[in-house]
Amino acid sequence: MQLKQLIKWANKYRSGKLDPERNGQFDSLLDELAHLGKAPSQNEINASKLNIWKKIESKGKPKSAGKSVYLVVRKFAAVLLFFAFIGLAVWEMSNLQAEIPMLVKRTDQGMRSTVTLSDGSKVRLNENSSLEFPETFAKELRVVHLNGEAFFDIKPNPEKPFKVVTETSEVTVLGTSFNVNTHFQPEITVTSGRVKVANLKSNEGVELNPGQQAIVNPDQIQVNEVNPDFFIGWHTRKLVFEEETVASVFSILERAYGVSIEVNMPQKEIECVITGAYTGERIETILLGLRHILDFEYQTDISTKTINIDLKNCK
């Protein structure tokens, strides 16, 4: 559960504005806290709790309150104790972030870069992207912030989950490889292992396996079965087409090579499909290979990274 969301619910609960379902959940949480007694180990929280009890007792004990009033008093103490927990958590998190130097790696148009993190995990950053990461990870956390697109190859560590935070989502992994792209609709594509994706706006969460992709919309997460190679081709330069449509092939090439491909097609739809494999090839080499299957001419504008294709038909 996100700390900010928990604080938001707590404030609504205290002012009586929390919806009935959440109110019931929060009641259960406070009941659990009310029965903790002196369980919290932090000295500050123990002192705070004792302080709360003294203030409550100084106002006088109910003469015939019974269990119901007793539980209300305990729940009141639990509310204050809950906010003490929240305050300590925020304080510890802010101190933790302040103590660890943060680094930022940025890439410009046409530039890619590989970042090796302090735990040995590697991040391949695509063009027009930025990655914020700590110089060294904290004892309990491995958190980085991404804007743009990157391929992650994460070192396994069950005791310290790895999180990728974007503007709209949070990806949690133990050890796996996956691609995150926030340029358009945020999407997470898994190539190995398993990841959890959380929508920070709707609080929805899903788990992804290899070959699955999550598209994070404002109000939901859409999960699709995909060929991961099509979405990490920019990183691996490995493309395998198995009876792909012409439009799909050009779309995959656009993504893999960071170019814009504008296709002029005849009014009738071209029905042929394309099968083939390309590894480490320049896009010009792939286009020349496709001309054995398709009848087309093309021109390249290097300044705008645009390829104009005049497509006539299948051969």
C-alpha positions as CSV (number, residue, x, y, z in Angstrom):
1,M,0.0,0.0,0.0
2,Q,1.4,3.5,-0.8
3,L,2.2,5.6,2.2
4,K,0.6,8.7,0.6
5,Q,-2.6,6.8,0.0
6,L,-2.6,5.5,3.6
7,I,-2.2,9.1,4.9
8,K,-5.0,10.3,2.7
9,W,-7.4,7.6,4.0
10,A,-6.3,8.4,7.5
11,N,-7.2,12.1,7.2
12,K,-10.6,11.2,5.6
13,Y,-11.3,8.7,8.4
14,R,-10.5,11.3,11.0
15,S,-12.8,13.9,9.4
16,G,-15.6,11.3,8.7
17,K,-15.4,11.6,4.9
18,L,-14.0,8.1,4.1
19,D,-16.4,5.9,2.1
20,P,-18.1,3.0,3.9
21,E,-15.9,0.2,2.5
22,R,-12.6,2.0,3.2
23,N,-14.0,3.1,6.6
24,G,-14.6,-0.6,7.5
25,Q,-11.1,-1.5,6.4
26,F,-9.6,1.3,8.4
27,D,-11.6,0.3,11.5
28,S,-10.0,-3.2,11.2
29,L,-6.6,-1.6,11.0
30,L,-7.2,0.5,14.1
31,D,-8.6,-2.5,16.0
32,E,-5.3,-4.3,15.3
33,L,-3.3,-1.3,16.5
34,A,-5.5,-1.0,19.6
35,H,-4.6,-4.6,20.6
36,L,-0.8,-4.1,20.1
37,G,-0.3,-2.8,23.6
38,K,3.5,-2.2,24.0
39,A,4.4,-4.3,21.0
40,P,6.1,-1.5,18.9
41,S,9.8,-1.7,19.6
42,Q,10.8,1.9,18.8
43,N,11.5,3.9,21.9
44,E,10.0,7.0,20.5
45,I,6.7,5.3,19.7
46,N,6.5,3.7,23.1
47,A,7.1,7.0,24.8
48,S,4.5,8.6,22.5
49,K,1.9,5.8,23.3
50,L,2.5,6.2,27.1
51,N,2.0,9.9,26.7
52,I,-1.3,9.4,25.0
53,W,-2.6,7.1,27.7
54,K,-1.6,9.5,30.4
55,K,-3.5,12.3,28.7
56,I,-6.6,10.1,28.3
57,E,-6.5,8.9,31.9
58,S,-6.0,12.5,33.2
59,K,-9.4,13.4,31.8
60,G,-11.0,10.9,34.1
61,K,-12.0,7.3,33.9
62,P,-15.6,6.5,32.8
63,K,-17.6,5.3,35.8
64,S,-19.7,2.7,34.0
65,A,-18.3,2.8,30.6
66,G,-18.2,-1.0,29.9
67,K,-16.3,-2.6,27.2
68,S,-17.7,-0.5,24.4
69,V,-16.3,2.8,25.8
70,Y,-13.1,1.0,26.7
71,L,-12.6,0.0,23.1
72,V,-13.5,3.5,21.9
73,V,-10.8,4.9,24.1
74,R,-8.3,2.2,22.9
75,K,-9.2,3.0,19.3
76,F,-8.7,6.7,19.9
77,A,-5.2,5.8,21.2
78,A,-4.7,3.6,18.2
79,V,-5.5,6.5,15.9
80,L,-2.9,8.6,17.5
81,L,-0.4,5.7,17.6
82,F,-1.1,5.2,13.9
83,F,-0.2,8.7,13.0
84,A,2.9,8.3,15.2
85,F,3.9,5.3,13.0
86,I,3.2,7.4,9.8
87,G,5.3,10.3,11.1
88,L,8.2,8.1,12.0
89,A,8.0,6.3,8.6
90,V,8.1,9.7,6.7
91,W,10.9,10.9,8.9
92,E,13.0,7.8,8.3
93,M,12.3,7.8,4.5
94,S,13.3,11.5,4.2
95,N,16.5,10.9,6.2
96,L,17.3,7.9,4.1
97,Q,16.9,9.8,0.9
98,A,18.9,12.7,2.2
99,E,21.8,10.5,3.1
100,I,22.2,8.7,-0.2
101,P,23.6,10.7,-3.1
102,M,21.4,10.5,-6.2
103,L,22.8,10.3,-9.8
104,V,21.0,11.1,-13.1
105,K,21.9,9.6,-16.5
106,R,20.3,11.3,-19.6
107,T,20.4,10.4,-23.3
108,D,19.6,12.8,-26.2
109,Q,18.2,12.1,-29.6
110,G,20.1,9.3,-31.3
111,M,22.0,8.4,-28.1
112,R,21.9,5.2,-26.0
113,S,23.7,4.4,-22.9
114,T,24.3,1.5,-20.5
115,V,24.2,2.1,-16.7
116,T,25.6,-0.4,-14.2
117,L,24.0,0.0,-10.8
118,S,25.7,-0.6,-7.5
119,D,24.2,-4.1,-7.1
120,G,25.4,-5.1,-10.5
121,S,22.1,-4.7,-12.3
122,K,22.4,-3.2,-15.8
123,V,20.1,-0.7,-17.4
124,R,20.2,0.1,-21.1
125,L,18.8,3.6,-21.6
126,N,17.2,4.4,-25.0
127,E,17.4,7.8,-26.6
128,N,15.5,10.8,-25.1
129,S,15.3,9.2,-21.7
130,S,16.6,9.8,-18.2
131,L,17.3,7.5,-15.2
132,E,17.6,8.7,-11.6
133,F,19.3,6.2,-9.3
134,P,21.2,6.2,-5.9
135,E,25.0,6.0,-5.9
136,T,24.5,3.0,-3.6
137,F,21.3,1.2,-2.7
138,A,19.9,1.4,0.8
139,K,19.8,-1.8,3.0
140,E,16.1,-2.5,2.3
141,L,15.4,-0.7,-1.0
142,R,16.5,-0.7,-4.6
143,V,14.5,2.1,-6.2
144,V,15.2,4.0,-9.5
145,H,13.1,6.6,-11.4
146,L,12.6,6.4,-15.1
147,N,11.4,8.9,-17.7
148,G,11.5,7.5,-21.2
149,E,12.5,4.0,-22.2
150,A,15.0,1.5,-20.8
151,F,15.7,-2.2,-20.7
152,F,16.4,-3.6,-17.2
153,D,18.5,-6.7,-16.4
154,I,18.2,-7.0,-12.6
155,K,20.4,-9.0,-10.3
156,P,18.2,-11.4,-8.1
157,N,17.9,-10.5,-4.4
158,P,14.8,-11.8,-2.6
159,E,15.7,-9.8,0.5
160,K,15.7,-6.5,-1.5
161,P,13.1,-6.1,-4.2
162,F,13.9,-3.7,-7.1
163,K,11.4,-1.0,-8.0
164,V,11.2,1.2,-11.1
165,V,9.0,4.2,-10.5
166,T,7.6,6.3,-13.3
167,E,5.1,9.2,-13.3
168,T,2.1,6.8,-13.5
169,S,3.3,3.4,-12.4
170,E,5.6,1.3,-10.2
171,V,7.2,-1.9,-11.3
172,T,8.5,-4.3,-8.6
173,V,10.8,-7.3,-9.4
174,L,13.2,-9.6,-7.6
175,G,15.4,-10.6,-10.5
176,T,14.4,-10.5,-14.1
177,S,14.6,-8.7,-17.4
178,F,12.0,-6.3,-18.8
179,N,11.4,-3.2,-20.8
180,V,9.7,0.0,-19.6
181,N,8.6,2.7,-22.0
182,T,6.9,5.9,-20.8
183,H,7.1,7.9,-24.1
184,F,3.5,7.3,-25.1
185,Q,1.1,5.1,-23.1
186,P,3.3,3.7,-20.4
187,E,4.1,0.0,-21.1
188,I,6.0,-2.7,-19.4
189,T,7.1,-5.8,-21.3
190,V,8.6,-8.8,-19.6
191,T,11.2,-11.0,-21.3
192,S,12.2,-13.2,-18.3
193,G,11.1,-13.7,-14.7
194,R,8.0,-12.1,-13.1
195,V,7.1,-8.5,-12.3
196,K,4.4,-6.7,-10.5
197,V,3.0,-3.5,-12.0
198,A,1.0,-1.0,-10.0
199,N,-1.0,1.9,-11.4
200,L,-0.2,4.8,-9.0
201,K,-3.5,6.7,-10.0
202,S,-6.0,3.9,-9.8
203,N,-4.2,1.7,-7.3
204,E,-4.7,-1.3,-9.6
205,G,-2.0,-4.0,-9.7
206,V,-1.2,-6.9,-11.9
207,E,1.5,-9.6,-12.2
208,L,3.2,-10.2,-15.5
209,N,5.0,-13.3,-16.8
210,P,7.4,-13.6,-19.8
211,G,5.7,-12.7,-23.0
212,Q,3.2,-10.4,-21.4
213,Q,2.9,-6.6,-21.6
214,A,1.1,-4.2,-19.4
215,I,-0.2,-0.9,-20.8
216,V,-0.9,1.6,-18.0
217,N,-4.0,3.7,-18.7
218,P,-5.2,6.3,-16.2
219,D,-8.0,4.2,-14.9
220,Q,-6.8,0.6,-15.6
221,I,-4.0,-1.7,-16.6
222,Q,-4.4,-3.6,-19.9
223,V,-2.4,-6.9,-20.2
224,N,-1.5,-8.3,-23.6
225,E,0.3,-11.4,-24.9
226,V,3.2,-10.1,-27.1
227,N,6.5,-11.1,-28.7
228,P,9.0,-9.4,-26.4
229,D,11.6,-9.2,-29.2
230,F,9.5,-6.7,-31.0
231,F,9.7,-4.3,-28.0
232,I,13.3,-4.7,-27.1
233,G,14.7,-4.8,-30.7
234,W,16.1,-1.3,-30.1
235,H,18.4,-2.9,-27.5
236,T,19.2,-6.3,-28.9
237,R,18.9,-5.6,-32.7
238,K,17.3,-9.0,-33.0
239,L,14.1,-9.2,-35.0
240,V,12.2,-12.4,-35.9
241,F,9.1,-12.1,-38.1
242,E,6.7,-15.0,-38.3
243,E,4.0,-14.3,-40.9
244,E,3.8,-10.7,-39.8
245,T,1.7,-8.2,-41.9
246,V,3.4,-5.5,-43.8
247,A,2.1,-2.7,-41.6
248,S,3.3,-4.6,-38.5
249,V,6.8,-5.1,-39.9
250,F,7.3,-1.4,-40.6
251,S,5.9,-0.5,-37.2
252,I,8.4,-2.9,-35.5
253,L,11.2,-1.4,-37.5
254,E,10.2,2.1,-36.4
255,R,10.4,1.2,-32.8
256,A,13.6,-0.9,-33.0
257,Y,15.6,1.7,-34.9
258,G,14.0,4.9,-33.5
259,V,12.9,6.2,-36.9
260,S,9.7,7.4,-38.5
261,I,8.5,5.3,-41.5
262,E,5.9,6.8,-43.7
263,V,4.4,4.3,-46.1
264,N,2.4,5.2,-49.2
265,M,0.3,2.2,-50.1
266,P,-2.1,1.5,-53.0
267,Q,-5.8,1.7,-52.2
268,K,-6.1,-2.0,-52.2
269,E,-4.7,-3.8,-49.1
270,I,-1.5,-5.7,-49.5
271,E,-2.2,-9.2,-48.3
272,C,1.3,-10.8,-48.2
273,V,2.9,-11.7,-44.9
274,I,6.6,-11.6,-44.0
275,T,8.8,-14.3,-42.3
276,G,12.4,-13.8,-41.6
277,A,15.1,-13.1,-38.9
278,Y,17.6,-10.3,-38.6
279,T,20.3,-9.9,-36.0
280,G,22.5,-6.9,-35.7
281,E,21.6,-5.6,-39.1
282,R,21.5,-1.9,-40.1
283,I,18.0,-0.8,-41.1
284,E,19.1,-0.2,-44.7
285,T,20.2,-3.9,-44.9
286,I,16.8,-5.0,-43.7
287,L,15.0,-2.8,-46.2
288,L,17.1,-4.2,-49.0
289,G,16.2,-7.7,-47.9
290,L,12.5,-6.8,-47.8
291,R,12.7,-5.7,-51.4
292,H,13.0,-9.3,-52.3
293,I,9.5,-9.8,-51.0
294,L,7.9,-6.4,-51.6
295,D,7.9,-4.1,-54.5
296,F,8.8,-0.7,-53.1
297,E,11.1,2.3,-53.4
298,Y,12.3,4.4,-50.4
299,Q,14.1,7.6,-49.5
300,T,15.8,8.4,-46.2
301,D,15.9,11.9,-44.6
302,I,18.8,11.7,-42.2
303,S,18.1,15.1,-40.6
304,T,14.6,14.1,-39.5
305,K,15.2,10.3,-39.2
306,T,12.4,9.7,-41.6
307,I,12.1,6.9,-44.2
308,N,9.5,7.5,-47.0
309,I,8.4,4.2,-48.6
310,D,6.4,4.0,-51.9
311,L,4.9,0.5,-51.6
312,K,3.4,-0.9,-54.7
313,N,2.6,-4.6,-54.1
314,C,4.0,-8.0,-53.1
315,K,6.4,-9.7,-55.5
